[in-house]
Amino acid sequence: MHLVDFLYHAPEAKSVALIGDFNNWQPNGHPMTRMPDGGWRIRMELPHGHHQYLFLVDGKPTLDPNAMGKVHNERNETVSLIAIS
């Protein structure tokens, strides 16, 4: 397992959460913490491998502009991709 920091800049957002294959895409599973600079952060422990994820910004699924890549999930939706090695 590796500790991974997910960051998203959205100073206007009221809430940001991390969803992905590691939490069965549950919208309430991993709320992120607002930082003083308007960014949002969460630290996750993830196993080796590739993980698909999105940010939920005020309930709207949003790609990570800093993701390692983009792929289509099992529902043919475009999602962000991170590789943990």
mmCIF file as gemmi writes it, N, C-alpha and C atoms, coordinates in Angstrom:
data_model
loop_
_atom_site.group_PDB
_atom_site.id
_atom_site.type_symbol
_atom_site.label_atom_id
_atom_site.label_alt_id
_atom_site.label_comp_id
_atom_site.label_asym_id
_atom_site.label_entity_id
_atom_site.label_seq_id
_atom_site.pdbx_PDB_ins_code
_atom_site.Cartn_x
_atom_site.Cartn_y
_atom_site.Cartn_z
_atom_site.occupancy
_atom_site.B_iso_or_equiv
_atom_site.pdbx_formal_charge
_atom_site.auth_seq_id
_atom_site.auth_asym_id
_atom_site.pdbx_PDB_model_num
ATOM 1 N N . MET Axp A 1 ? 0.849 -1.184 0 1 0 ? 1 A 1
ATOM 2 C CA . MET Axp A 1 ? 0 0 0 1 0 ? 1 A 1
ATOM 3 C C . MET Axp A 1 ? 0.893 1.246 0 1 0 ? 1 A 1
ATOM 4 N N . HIS Axp A 2 ? 0.407 2.265 -0.701 1 0 ? 2 A 1
ATOM 5 C CA . HIS Axp A 2 ? 1.131 3.525 -0.787 1 0 ? 2 A 1
ATOM 6 C C . HIS Axp A 2 ? 0.202 4.67 -0.424 1 0 ? 2 A 1
ATOM 7 N N . LEU Axp A 3 ? 0.752 5.675 0.265 1 0 ? 3 A 1
ATOM 8 C CA . LEU Axp A 3 ? -0.019 6.885 0.539 1 0 ? 3 A 1
ATOM 9 C C . LEU Axp A 3 ? 0.04 7.791 -0.679 1 0 ? 3 A 1
ATOM 10 N N . VAL Axp A 4 ? -1.126 8.231 -1.127 1 0 ? 4 A 1
ATOM 11 C CA . VAL Axp A 4 ? -1.233 9.068 -2.317 1 0 ? 4 A 1
ATOM 12 C C . VAL Axp A 4 ? -2.04 10.305 -1.958 1 0 ? 4 A 1
ATOM 13 N N . ASP Axp A 5 ? -1.517 11.484 -2.311 1 0 ? 5 A 1
ATOM 14 C CA . ASP Axp A 5 ? -2.248 12.731 -2.116 1 0 ? 5 A 1
ATOM 15 C C . ASP Axp A 5 ? -2.993 13.088 -3.397 1 0 ? 5 A 1
ATOM 16 N N . PHE Axp A 6 ? -4.291 13.31 -3.268 1 0 ? 6 A 1
ATOM 17 C CA . PHE Axp A 6 ? -5.103 13.803 -4.379 1 0 ? 6 A 1
ATOM 18 C C . PHE Axp A 6 ? -5.408 15.264 -4.083 1 0 ? 6 A 1
ATOM 19 N N . LEU Axp A 7 ? -5.162 16.126 -5.062 1 0 ? 7 A 1
ATOM 20 C CA . LEU Axp A 7 ? -5.374 17.555 -4.911 1 0 ? 7 A 1
ATOM 21 C C . LEU Axp A 7 ? -6.246 18.066 -6.05 1 0 ? 7 A 1
ATOM 22 N N . TYR Axp A 8 ? -7.159 18.984 -5.721 1 0 ? 8 A 1
ATOM 23 C CA . TYR Axp A 8 ? -7.986 19.594 -6.752 1 0 ? 8 A 1
ATOM 24 C C . TYR Axp A 8 ? -8.227 21.042 -6.37 1 0 ? 8 A 1
ATOM 25 N N . HIS Axp A 9 ? -7.989 21.968 -7.295 1 0 ? 9 A 1
ATOM 26 C CA . HIS Axp A 9 ? -8.161 23.394 -7.016 1 0 ? 9 A 1
ATOM 27 C C . HIS Axp A 9 ? -9.563 23.828 -7.445 1 0 ? 9 A 1
ATOM 28 N N . ALA Axp A 10 ? -10.376 24.175 -6.467 1 0 ? 10 A 1
ATOM 29 C CA . ALA Axp A 10 ? -11.748 24.632 -6.739 1 0 ? 10 A 1
ATOM 30 C C . ALA Axp A 10 ? -12.191 25.547 -5.604 1 0 ? 10 A 1
ATOM 31 N N . PRO Axp A 11 ? -11.651 26.785 -5.552 1 0 ? 11 A 1
ATOM 32 C CA . PRO Axp A 11 ? -11.988 27.673 -4.434 1 0 ? 11 A 1
ATOM 33 C C . PRO Axp A 11 ? -13.466 28.014 -4.329 1 0 ? 11 A 1
ATOM 34 N N . GLU Axp A 12 ? -14.199 27.914 -5.444 1 0 ? 12 A 1
ATOM 35 C CA . GLU Axp A 12 ? -15.626 28.25 -5.432 1 0 ? 12 A 1
ATOM 36 C C . GLU Axp A 12 ? -16.508 27.081 -4.984 1 0 ? 12 A 1
ATOM 37 N N . ALA Axp A 13 ? -15.948 25.891 -4.887 1 0 ? 13 A 1
ATOM 38 C CA . ALA Axp A 13 ? -16.744 24.695 -4.558 1 0 ? 13 A 1
ATOM 39 C C . ALA Axp A 13 ? -17.164 24.684 -3.093 1 0 ? 13 A 1
ATOM 40 N N . LYS Axp A 14 ? -18.356 24.133 -2.869 1 0 ? 14 A 1
ATOM 41 C CA . LYS Axp A 14 ? -18.85 23.947 -1.509 1 0 ? 14 A 1
ATOM 42 C C . LYS Axp A 14 ? -18.425 22.586 -0.967 1 0 ? 14 A 1
ATOM 43 N N . SER Axp A 15 ? -18.246 21.617 -1.864 1 0 ? 15 A 1
ATOM 44 C CA . SER Axp A 15 ? -17.781 20.294 -1.443 1 0 ? 15 A 1
ATOM 45 C C . SER Axp A 15 ? -17.064 19.613 -2.601 1 0 ? 15 A 1
ATOM 46 N N . VAL Axp A 16 ? -16.05 18.827 -2.25 1 0 ? 16 A 1
ATOM 47 C CA . VAL Axp A 16 ? -15.336 18.012 -3.232 1 0 ? 16 A 1
ATOM 48 C C . VAL Axp A 16 ? -15.094 16.658 -2.579 1 0 ? 16 A 1
ATOM 49 N N . ALA Axp A 17 ? -15.352 15.599 -3.321 1 0 ? 17 A 1
ATOM 50 C CA . ALA Axp A 17 ? -15.134 14.246 -2.833 1 0 ? 17 A 1
ATOM 51 C C . ALA Axp A 17 ? -14.369 13.461 -3.893 1 0 ? 17 A 1
ATOM 52 N N . LEU Axp A 18 ? -13.691 12.421 -3.459 1 0 ? 18 A 1
ATOM 53 C CA . LEU Axp A 18 ? -12.959 11.529 -4.351 1 0 ? 18 A 1
ATOM 54 C C . LEU Axp A 18 ? -13.758 10.239 -4.496 1 0 ? 18 A 1
ATOM 55 N N . ILE Axp A 19 ? -14.041 9.861 -5.736 1 0 ? 19 A 1
ATOM 56 C CA . ILE Axp A 19 ? -14.722 8.593 -5.996 1 0 ? 19 A 1
ATOM 57 C C . ILE Axp A 19 ? -13.866 7.788 -6.965 1 0 ? 19 A 1
ATOM 58 N N . GLY Axp A 20 ? -13.98 6.476 -6.888 1 0 ? 20 A 1
ATOM 59 C CA . GLY Axp A 20 ? -13.197 5.662 -7.802 1 0 ? 20 A 1
ATOM 60 C C . GLY Axp A 20 ? -13.445 4.178 -7.61 1 0 ? 20 A 1
ATOM 61 N N . ASP Axp A 21 ? -12.675 3.389 -8.367 1 0 ? 21 A 1
ATOM 62 C CA . ASP Axp A 21 ? -12.843 1.941 -8.282 1 0 ? 21 A 1
ATOM 63 C C . ASP Axp A 21 ? -12.444 1.407 -6.912 1 0 ? 21 A 1
ATOM 64 N N . PHE Axp A 22 ? -11.661 2.176 -6.155 1 0 ? 22 A 1
ATOM 65 C CA . PHE Axp A 22 ? -11.202 1.761 -4.827 1 0 ? 22 A 1
ATOM 66 C C . PHE Axp A 22 ? -12.274 1.945 -3.76 1 0 ? 22 A 1
ATOM 67 N N . ASN Axp A 23 ? -13.353 2.672 -4.059 1 0 ? 23 A 1
ATOM 68 C CA . ASN Axp A 23 ? -14.458 2.805 -3.096 1 0 ? 23 A 1
ATOM 69 C C . ASN Axp A 23 ? -15.82 2.565 -3.75 1 0 ? 23 A 1
ATOM 70 N N . ASN Axp A 24 ? -15.799 1.787 -4.839 1 0 ? 24 A 1
ATOM 71 C CA . ASN Axp A 24 ? -17.026 1.432 -5.564 1 0 ? 24 A 1
ATOM 72 C C . ASN Axp A 24 ? -17.804 2.652 -6.019 1 0 ? 24 A 1
ATOM 73 N N . TRP Axp A 25 ? -17.093 3.749 -6.302 1 0 ? 25 A 1
ATOM 74 C CA . TRP Axp A 25 ? -17.696 4.976 -6.836 1 0 ? 25 A 1
ATOM 75 C C . TRP Axp A 25 ? -18.74 5.569 -5.887 1 0 ? 25 A 1
ATOM 76 N N . GLN Axp A 26 ? -18.569 5.349 -4.582 1 0 ? 26 A 1
ATOM 77 C CA . GLN Axp A 26 ? -19.522 5.858 -3.589 1 0 ? 26 A 1
ATOM 78 C C . GLN Axp A 26 ? -19.299 7.349 -3.352 1 0 ? 26 A 1
ATOM 79 N N . PRO Axp A 27 ? -20.315 8.188 -3.588 1 0 ? 27 A 1
ATOM 80 C CA . PRO Axp A 27 ? -20.143 9.641 -3.509 1 0 ? 27 A 1
ATOM 81 C C . PRO Axp A 27 ? -19.823 10.167 -2.113 1 0 ? 27 A 1
ATOM 82 N N . ASN Axp A 28 ? -20.183 9.439 -1.072 1 0 ? 28 A 1
ATOM 83 C CA . ASN Axp A 28 ? -19.94 9.923 0.286 1 0 ? 28 A 1
ATOM 84 C C . ASN Axp A 28 ? -18.753 9.24 0.956 1 0 ? 28 A 1
ATOM 85 N N . GLY Axp A 29 ? -18.046 8.415 0.222 1 0 ? 29 A 1
ATOM 86 C CA . GLY Axp A 29 ? -16.976 7.614 0.81 1 0 ? 29 A 1
ATOM 87 C C . GLY Axp A 29 ? -15.732 8.373 1.225 1 0 ? 29 A 1
ATOM 88 N N . HIS Axp A 30 ? -15.331 9.373 0.427 1 0 ? 30 A 1
ATOM 89 C CA . HIS Axp A 30 ? -14.071 10.064 0.696 1 0 ? 30 A 1
ATOM 90 C C . HIS Axp A 30 ? -14.184 11.566 0.442 1 0 ? 30 A 1
ATOM 91 N N . PRO Axp A 31 ? -14.814 12.299 1.376 1 0 ? 31 A 1
ATOM 92 C CA . PRO Axp A 31 ? -14.867 13.752 1.231 1 0 ? 31 A 1
ATOM 93 C C . PRO Axp A 31 ? -13.467 14.345 1.359 1 0 ? 31 A 1
ATOM 94 N N . MET Axp A 32 ? -13.202 15.391 0.603 1 0 ? 32 A 1
ATOM 95 C CA . MET Axp A 32 ? -11.901 16.033 0.634 1 0 ? 32 A 1
ATOM 96 C C . MET Axp A 32 ? -11.949 17.249 1.566 1 0 ? 32 A 1
ATOM 97 N N . THR Axp A 33 ? -10.78 17.68 2.031 1 0 ? 33 A 1
ATOM 98 C CA . THR Axp A 33 ? -10.665 18.784 2.971 1 0 ? 33 A 1
ATOM 99 C C . THR Axp A 33 ? -10.264 20.053 2.237 1 0 ? 33 A 1
ATOM 100 N N . ARG Axp A 34 ? -10.983 21.134 2.509 1 0 ? 34 A 1
ATOM 101 C CA . ARG Axp A 34 ? -10.656 22.43 1.898 1 0 ? 34 A 1
ATOM 102 C C . ARG Axp A 34 ? -9.386 22.979 2.555 1 0 ? 34 A 1
ATOM 103 N N . MET Axp A 35 ? -8.469 23.449 1.71 1 0 ? 35 A 1
ATOM 104 C CA . MET Axp A 35 ? -7.227 24.054 2.177 1 0 ? 35 A 1
ATOM 105 C C . MET Axp A 35 ? -7.368 25.584 2.118 1 0 ? 35 A 1
ATOM 106 N N . PRO Axp A 36 ? -6.545 26.329 2.858 1 0 ? 36 A 1
ATOM 107 C CA . PRO Axp A 36 ? -6.655 27.802 2.871 1 0 ? 36 A 1
ATOM 108 C C . PRO Axp A 36 ? -6.505 28.458 1.497 1 0 ? 36 A 1
ATOM 109 N N . ASP Axp A 37 ? -5.774 27.82 0.57 1 0 ? 37 A 1
ATOM 110 C CA . ASP Axp A 37 ? -5.553 28.412 -0.762 1 0 ? 37 A 1
ATOM 111 C C . ASP Axp A 37 ? -6.684 28.123 -1.746 1 0 ? 37 A 1
ATOM 112 N N . GLY Axp A 38 ? -7.754 27.459 -1.288 1 0 ? 38 A 1
ATOM 113 C CA . GLY Axp A 38 ? -8.872 27.139 -2.175 1 0 ? 38 A 1
ATOM 114 C C . GLY Axp A 38 ? -8.762 25.771 -2.805 1 0 ? 38 A 1
ATOM 115 N N . GLY Axp A 39 ? -7.678 25.071 -2.52 1 0 ? 39 A 1
ATOM 116 C CA . GLY Axp A 39 ? -7.517 23.706 -3.006 1 0 ? 39 A 1
ATOM 117 C C . GLY Axp A 39 ? -8.209 22.724 -2.072 1 0 ? 39 A 1
ATOM 118 N N . TRP Axp A 40 ? -8.401 21.532 -2.575 1 0 ? 40 A 1
ATOM 119 C CA . TRP Axp A 40 ? -9.008 20.452 -1.792 1 0 ? 40 A 1
ATOM 120 C C . TRP Axp A 40 ? -8.034 19.29 -1.787 1 0 ? 40 A 1
ATOM 121 N N . ARG Axp A 41 ? -7.95 18.568 -0.665 1 0 ? 41 A 1
ATOM 122 C CA . ARG Axp A 41 ? -6.942 17.524 -0.522 1 0 ? 41 A 1
ATOM 123 C C . ARG Axp A 41 ? -7.504 16.325 0.235 1 0 ? 41 A 1
ATOM 124 N N . ILE Axp A 42 ? -7.02 15.162 -0.177 1 0 ? 42 A 1
ATOM 125 C CA . ILE Axp A 42 ? -7.265 13.94 0.589 1 0 ? 42 A 1
ATOM 126 C C . ILE Axp A 42 ? -6.053 13.035 0.402 1 0 ? 42 A 1
ATOM 127 N N . ARG Axp A 43 ? -5.691 12.339 1.449 1 0 ? 43 A 1
ATOM 128 C CA . ARG Axp A 43 ? -4.603 11.361 1.393 1 0 ? 43 A 1
ATOM 129 C C . ARG Axp A 43 ? -5.232 9.973 1.5 1 0 ? 43 A 1
ATOM 130 N N . MET Axp A 44 ? -4.919 9.148 0.514 1 0 ? 44 A 1
ATOM 131 C CA . MET Axp A 44 ? -5.493 7.797 0.442 1 0 ? 44 A 1
ATOM 132 C C . MET Axp A 44 ? -4.387 6.76 0.471 1 0 ? 44 A 1
ATOM 133 N N . GLU Axp A 45 ? -4.688 5.625 1.027 1 0 ? 45 A 1
ATOM 134 C CA . GLU Axp A 45 ? -3.78 4.485 0.968 1 0 ? 45 A 1
ATOM 135 C C . GLU Axp A 45 ? -4.301 3.556 -0.127 1 0 ? 45 A 1
ATOM 136 N N . LEU Axp A 46 ? -3.493 3.367 -1.171 1 0 ? 46 A 1
ATOM 137 C CA . LEU Axp A 46 ? -3.911 2.559 -2.322 1 0 ? 46 A 1
ATOM 138 C C . LEU Axp A 46 ? -2.89 1.464 -2.603 1 0 ? 46 A 1
ATOM 139 N N . PRO Axp A 47 ? -3.368 0.308 -3.059 1 0 ? 47 A 1
ATOM 140 C CA . PRO Axp A 47 ? -2.448 -0.772 -3.418 1 0 ? 47 A 1
ATOM 141 C C . PRO Axp A 47 ? -1.817 -0.527 -4.791 1 0 ? 47 A 1
ATOM 142 N N . HIS Axp A 48 ? -0.787 -1.313 -5.092 1 0 ? 48 A 1
ATOM 143 C CA . HIS Axp A 48 ? -0.156 -1.264 -6.407 1 0 ? 48 A 1
ATOM 144 C C . HIS Axp A 48 ? -1.199 -1.478 -7.493 1 0 ? 48 A 1
ATOM 145 N N . GLY Axp A 49 ? -0.951 -0.897 -8.651 1 0 ? 49 A 1
ATOM 146 C CA . GLY Axp A 49 ? -1.823 -1.118 -9.795 1 0 ? 49 A 1
ATOM 147 C C . GLY Axp A 49 ? -2.378 0.185 -10.336 1 0 ? 49 A 1
ATOM 148 N N . HIS Axp A 50 ? -3.299 0.053 -11.293 1 0 ? 50 A 1
ATOM 149 C CA . HIS Axp A 50 ? -3.952 1.194 -11.916 1 0 ? 50 A 1
ATOM 150 C C . HIS Axp A 50 ? -5.314 1.399 -11.264 1 0 ? 50 A 1
ATOM 151 N N . HIS Axp A 51 ? -5.642 2.651 -10.992 1 0 ? 51 A 1
ATOM 152 C CA . HIS Axp A 51 ? -6.905 2.981 -10.337 1 0 ? 51 A 1
ATOM 153 C C . HIS Axp A 51 ? -7.62 4.073 -11.133 1 0 ? 51 A 1
ATOM 154 N N . GLN Axp A 52 ? -8.915 3.887 -11.323 1 0 ? 52 A 1
ATOM 155 C CA . GLN Axp A 52 ? -9.756 4.86 -12.008 1 0 ? 52 A 1
ATOM 156 C C . GLN Axp A 52 ? -10.463 5.7 -10.95 1 0 ? 52 A 1
ATOM 157 N N . TYR Axp A 53 ? -10.588 7.009 -11.236 1 0 ? 53 A 1
ATOM 158 C CA . TYR Axp A 53 ? -11.212 7.892 -10.25 1 0 ? 53 A 1
ATOM 159 C C . TYR Axp A 53 ? -11.734 9.169 -10.902 1 0 ? 53 A 1
ATOM 160 N N . LEU Axp A 54 ? -12.543 9.887 -10.141 1 0 ? 54 A 1
ATOM 161 C CA . LEU Axp A 54 ? -13.051 11.212 -10.501 1 0 ? 54 A 1
ATOM 162 C C . LEU Axp A 54 ? -13.172 12.032 -9.22 1 0 ? 54 A 1
ATOM 163 N N . PHE Axp A 55 ? -13.23 13.345 -9.382 1 0 ? 55 A 1
ATOM 164 C CA . PHE Axp A 55 ? -13.604 14.218 -8.282 1 0 ? 55 A 1
ATOM 165 C C . PHE Axp A 55 ? -15.083 14.539 -8.444 1 0 ? 55 A 1
ATOM 166 N N . LEU Axp A 56 ? -15.8 14.587 -7.34 1 0 ? 56 A 1
ATOM 167 C CA . LEU Axp A 56 ? -17.183 15.059 -7.342 1 0 ? 56 A 1
ATOM 168 C C . LEU Axp A 56 ? -17.147 16.485 -6.805 1 0 ? 56 A 1
ATOM 169 N N . VAL Axp A 57 ? -17.287 17.45 -7.682 1 0 ? 57 A 1
ATOM 170 C CA . VAL Axp A 57 ? -17.241 18.864 -7.302 1 0 ? 57 A 1
ATOM 171 C C . VAL Axp A 57 ? -18.674 19.371 -7.226 1 0 ? 57 A 1
ATOM 172 N N . ASP Axp A 58 ? -19.13 19.621 -6.015 1 0 ? 58 A 1
ATOM 173 C CA . ASP Axp A 58 ? -20.535 19.995 -5.777 1 0 ? 58 A 1
ATOM 174 C C . ASP Axp A 58 ? -21.471 19.007 -6.47 1 0 ? 58 A 1
ATOM 175 N N . GLY Axp A 59 ? -21.126 17.731 -6.408 1 0 ? 59 A 1
ATOM 176 C CA . GLY Axp A 59 ? -21.948 16.668 -6.967 1 0 ? 59 A 1
ATOM 177 C C . GLY Axp A 59 ? -21.722 16.37 -8.432 1 0 ? 59 A 1
ATOM 178 N N . LYS Axp A 60 ? -20.888 17.157 -9.126 1 0 ? 60 A 1
ATOM 179 C CA . LYS Axp A 60 ? -20.66 16.961 -10.553 1 0 ? 60 A 1
ATOM 180 C C . LYS Axp A 60 ? -19.361 16.188 -10.786 1 0 ? 60 A 1
ATOM 181 N N . PRO Axp A 61 ? -19.421 15.034 -11.47 1 0 ? 61 A 1
ATOM 182 C CA . PRO Axp A 61 ? -18.203 14.274 -11.767 1 0 ? 61 A 1
ATOM 183 C C . PRO Axp A 61 ? -17.241 15.106 -12.616 1 0 ? 61 A 1
ATOM 184 N N . THR Axp A 62 ? -15.984 15.168 -12.175 1 0 ? 62 A 1
ATOM 185 C CA . THR Axp A 62 ? -14.99 16.027 -12.798 1 0 ? 62 A 1
ATOM 186 C C . THR Axp A 62 ? -13.671 15.29 -12.944 1 0 ? 62 A 1
ATOM 187 N N . LEU Axp A 63 ? -13.077 15.359 -14.147 1 0 ? 63 A 1
ATOM 188 C CA . LEU Axp A 63 ? -11.774 14.74 -14.375 1 0 ? 63 A 1
ATOM 189 C C . LEU Axp A 63 ? -10.689 15.5 -13.615 1 0 ? 63 A 1
ATOM 190 N N . ASP Axp A 64 ? -9.627 14.802 -13.28 1 0 ? 64 A 1
ATOM 191 C CA . ASP Axp A 64 ? -8.46 15.399 -12.641 1 0 ? 64 A 1
ATOM 192 C C . ASP Axp A 64 ? -7.546 15.944 -13.736 1 0 ? 64 A 1
ATOM 193 N N . PRO Axp A 65 ? -7.338 17.269 -13.806 1 0 ? 65 A 1
ATOM 194 C CA . PRO Axp A 65 ? -6.469 17.811 -14.852 1 0 ? 65 A 1
ATOM 195 C C . PRO Axp A 65 ? -5.013 17.383 -14.698 1 0 ? 65 A 1
ATOM 196 N N . ASN Axp A 66 ? -4.645 16.871 -13.52 1 0 ? 66 A 1
ATOM 197 C CA . ASN Axp A 66 ? -3.278 16.431 -13.273 1 0 ? 66 A 1
ATOM 198 C C . ASN Axp A 66 ? -3.127 14.912 -13.284 1 0 ? 66 A 1
ATOM 199 N N . ALA Axp A 67 ? -4.133 14.211 -13.768 1 0 ? 67 A 1
ATOM 200 C CA . ALA Axp A 67 ? -4.102 12.747 -13.792 1 0 ? 67 A 1
ATOM 201 C C . ALA Axp A 67 ? -3.001 12.242 -14.717 1 0 ? 67 A 1
ATOM 202 N N . MET Axp A 68 ? -2.555 11.02 -14.459 1 0 ? 68 A 1
ATOM 203 C CA . MET Axp A 68 ? -1.556 10.372 -15.316 1 0 ? 68 A 1
ATOM 204 C C . MET Axp A 68 ? -2.127 10.026 -16.682 1 0 ? 68 A 1
ATOM 205 N N . GLY Axp A 69 ? -3.446 9.883 -16.745 1 0 ? 69 A 1
ATOM 206 C CA . GLY Axp A 69 ? -4.098 9.558 -18.006 1 0 ? 69 A 1
ATOM 207 C C . GLY Axp A 69 ? -5.596 9.54 -17.845 1 0 ? 69 A 1
ATOM 208 N N . LYS Axp A 70 ? -6.281 9.233 -18.945 1 0 ? 70 A 1
ATOM 209 C CA . LYS Axp A 70 ? -7.735 9.098 -18.96 1 0 ? 70 A 1
ATOM 210 C C . LYS Axp A 70 ? -8.074 7.777 -19.643 1 0 ? 70 A 1
ATOM 211 N N . VAL Axp A 71 ? -9.091 7.123 -19.16 1 0 ? 71 A 1
ATOM 212 C CA . VAL Axp A 71 ? -9.574 5.867 -19.738 1 0 ? 71 A 1
ATOM 213 C C . VAL Axp A 71 ? -11.092 5.863 -19.676 1 0 ? 71 A 1
ATOM 214 N N . HIS Axp A 72 ? -11.69 4.86 -20.3 1 0 ? 72 A 1
ATOM 215 C CA . HIS Axp A 72 ? -13.135 4.666 -20.19 1 0 ? 72 A 1
ATOM 216 C C . HIS Axp A 72 ? -13.392 3.551 -19.184 1 0 ? 72 A 1
ATOM 217 N N . ASN Axp A 73 ? -14.331 3.791 -18.284 1 0 ? 73 A 1
ATOM 218 C CA . ASN Axp A 73 ? -14.672 2.762 -17.304 1 0 ? 73 A 1
ATOM 219 C C . ASN Axp A 73 ? -15.666 1.768 -17.906 1 0 ? 73 A 1
ATOM 220 N N . GLU Axp A 74 ? -16.176 0.876 -17.074 1 0 ? 74 A 1
ATOM 221 C CA . GLU Axp A 74 ? -17.077 -0.174 -17.559 1 0 ? 74 A 1
ATOM 222 C C . GLU Axp A 74 ? -18.39 0.375 -18.098 1 0 ? 74 A 1
ATOM 223 N N . ARG Axp A 75 ? -18.73 1.633 -17.761 1 0 ? 75 A 1
ATOM 224 C CA . ARG Axp A 75 ? -19.945 2.275 -18.285 1 0 ? 75 A 1
ATOM 225 C C . ARG Axp A 75 ? -19.626 3.195 -19.462 1 0 ? 75 A 1
ATOM 226 N N . ASN Axp A 76 ? -18.406 3.087 -19.982 1 0 ? 76 A 1
ATOM 227 C CA . ASN Axp A 76 ? -17.927 3.87 -21.133 1 0 ? 76 A 1
ATOM 228 C C . ASN Axp A 76 ? -17.861 5.379 -20.817 1 0 ? 76 A 1
ATOM 229 N N . GLU Axp A 77 ? -17.686 5.718 -19.551 1 0 ? 77 A 1
ATOM 230 C CA . GLU Axp A 77 ? -17.509 7.104 -19.138 1 0 ? 77 A 1
ATOM 231 C C . GLU Axp A 77 ? -16.008 7.387 -19.072 1 0 ? 77 A 1
ATOM 232 N N . THR Axp A 78 ? -15.599 8.592 -19.434 1 0 ? 78 A 1
ATOM 233 C CA . THR Axp A 78 ? -14.201 8.966 -19.33 1 0 ? 78 A 1
ATOM 234 C C . THR Axp A 78 ? -13.874 9.281 -17.865 1 0 ? 78 A 1
ATOM 235 N N . VAL Axp A 79 ? -12.834 8.644 -17.342 1 0 ? 79 A 1
ATOM 236 C CA . VAL Axp A 79 ? -12.417 8.831 -15.961 1 0 ? 79 A 1
ATOM 237 C C . VAL Axp A 79 ? -10.903 9.045 -15.917 1 0 ? 79 A 1
ATOM 238 N N . SER Axp A 80 ? -10.424 9.58 -14.806 1 0 ? 80 A 1
ATOM 239 C CA . SER Axp A 80 ? -9.001 9.786 -14.604 1 0 ? 80 A 1
ATOM 240 C C . SER Axp A 80 ? -8.333 8.476 -14.19 1 0 ? 80 A 1
ATOM 241 N N . LEU Axp A 81 ? -7.028 8.409 -14.441 1 0 ? 81 A 1
ATOM 242 C CA . LEU Axp A 81 ? -6.278 7.189 -14.158 1 0 ? 81 A 1
ATOM 243 C C . LEU Axp A 81 ? -5.012 7.544 -13.388 1 0 ? 81 A 1
ATOM 244 N N . ILE Axp A 82 ? -4.708 6.744 -12.359 1 0 ? 82 A 1
ATOM 245 C CA . ILE Axp A 82 ? -3.459 6.857 -11.639 1 0 ? 82 A 1
ATOM 246 C C . ILE Axp A 82 ? -2.826 5.475 -11.555 1 0 ? 82 A 1
ATOM 247 N N . ALA Axp A 83 ? -1.511 5.428 -11.697 1 0 ? 83 A 1
ATOM 248 C CA . ALA Axp A 83 ? -0.754 4.172 -11.572 1 0 ? 83 A 1
ATOM 249 C C . ALA Axp A 83 ? 0.079 4.242 -10.314 1 0 ? 83 A 1
ATOM 250 N N . ILE Axp A 84 ? -0.053 3.241 -9.473 1 0 ? 84 A 1
ATOM 251 C CA . ILE Axp A 84 ? 0.708 3.14 -8.217 1 0 ? 84 A 1
ATOM 252 C C . ILE Axp A 84 ? 1.703 1.995 -8.37 1 0 ? 84 A 1
ATOM 253 N N . SER Axp A 85 ? 2.987 2.306 -8.184 1 0 ? 85 A 1
ATOM 254 C CA . SER Axp A 85 ? 3.999 1.231 -8.296 1 0 ? 85 A 1
ATOM 255 C C . SER Axp A 85 ? 4.884 1.202 -7.077 1 0 ? 85 A 1
